[in-house]
Amino acid sequence: MHDIAALDRRGIPGCAVISEAFKPAAAAQSKSLGFEPAIVWVAHPIQNRTPDQLADLADAVIDAILSLIGRPSR
């Protein structure tokens, strides 16, 4: 959250891509920073996915990410 908040303060568009298991932590950090970040939520867990599964996950969320950072979707 600190990174995305720092980008926002500098006028650089960005979004966080966060595993759904971390929703409570993200909400708590957002509240403590007084910042409401753009977030794309992905299914948990991440670490045990194969490279092909990670590519599929990325393909599934890339349009949402691009729209949140102000770029047109592919």
C-alpha positions in Angstrom: 0.0 0.0 0.0 2.8 2.4 0.7 4.2 2.0 -2.8 0.9 2.6 -4.5 0.2 5.6 -2.2 3.6 7.0 -3.1 2.9 6.7 -6.8 -0.4 8.4 -6.4 1.1 11.3 -4.5 3.5 11.7 -7.5 0.7 11.7 -10.0 1.7 8.3 -11.4 -1.3 6.1 -12.1 -1.1 2.6 -10.6 -3.1 -0.2 -9.0 -2.3 -3.0 -6.6 -2.9 -6.6 -7.6 -3.6 -8.5 -4.4 -4.6 -12.0 -3.5 -8.2 -12.2 -2.1 -6.8 -13.6 1.2 -5.3 -10.3 2.0 -8.5 -8.2 1.8 -8.6 -7.5 5.6 -5.0 -6.5 5.7 -5.4 -4.3 2.6 -8.5 -2.6 4.2 -6.6 -2.0 7.5 -3.5 -0.5 5.7 -5.7 1.7 3.4 -7.5 3.0 6.5 -4.3 3.7 8.3 -2.8 5.5 5.3 -6.0 7.5 4.6 -5.8 6.3 1.1 -8.2 4.3 -1.1 -6.1 2.5 -3.7 -7.2 1.0 -6.9 -7.1 -2.8 -6.4 -7.5 -5.8 -8.7 -8.2 -8.9 -6.6 -6.9 -12.3 -7.7 -7.6 -15.8 -6.4 -5.5 -17.1 -3.6 -3.0 -18.8 -3.4 -0.4 -17.5 -5.9 2.8 -19.1 -4.9 2.0 -22.7 -5.9 0.8 -21.9 -9.4 2.6 -23.1 -12.5 4.0 -20.6 -15.0 1.0 -21.3 -17.3 -1.5 -20.8 -14.5 0.1 -17.5 -13.6 0.0 -16.4 -17.3 -3.7 -17.3 -17.3 -4.3 -15.4 -14.1 -2.5 -12.3 -15.6 -4.5 -12.6 -18.8 -7.7 -12.6 -16.8 -7.0 -9.4 -15.0 -4.9 -7.3 -17.5 -7.8 -5.4 -18.9 -8.9 -4.4 -15.3 -5.4 -3.3 -14.5 -5.1 -1.2 -17.7 -8.5 0.5 -17.1 -7.5 1.4 -13.5 -4.3 3.0 -14.6 -6.0 4.9 -17.3 -4.9 3.0 -20.4 -7.3 1.6 -22.9 -7.9 -2.2 -22.7 -6.3 -4.5 -25.2 
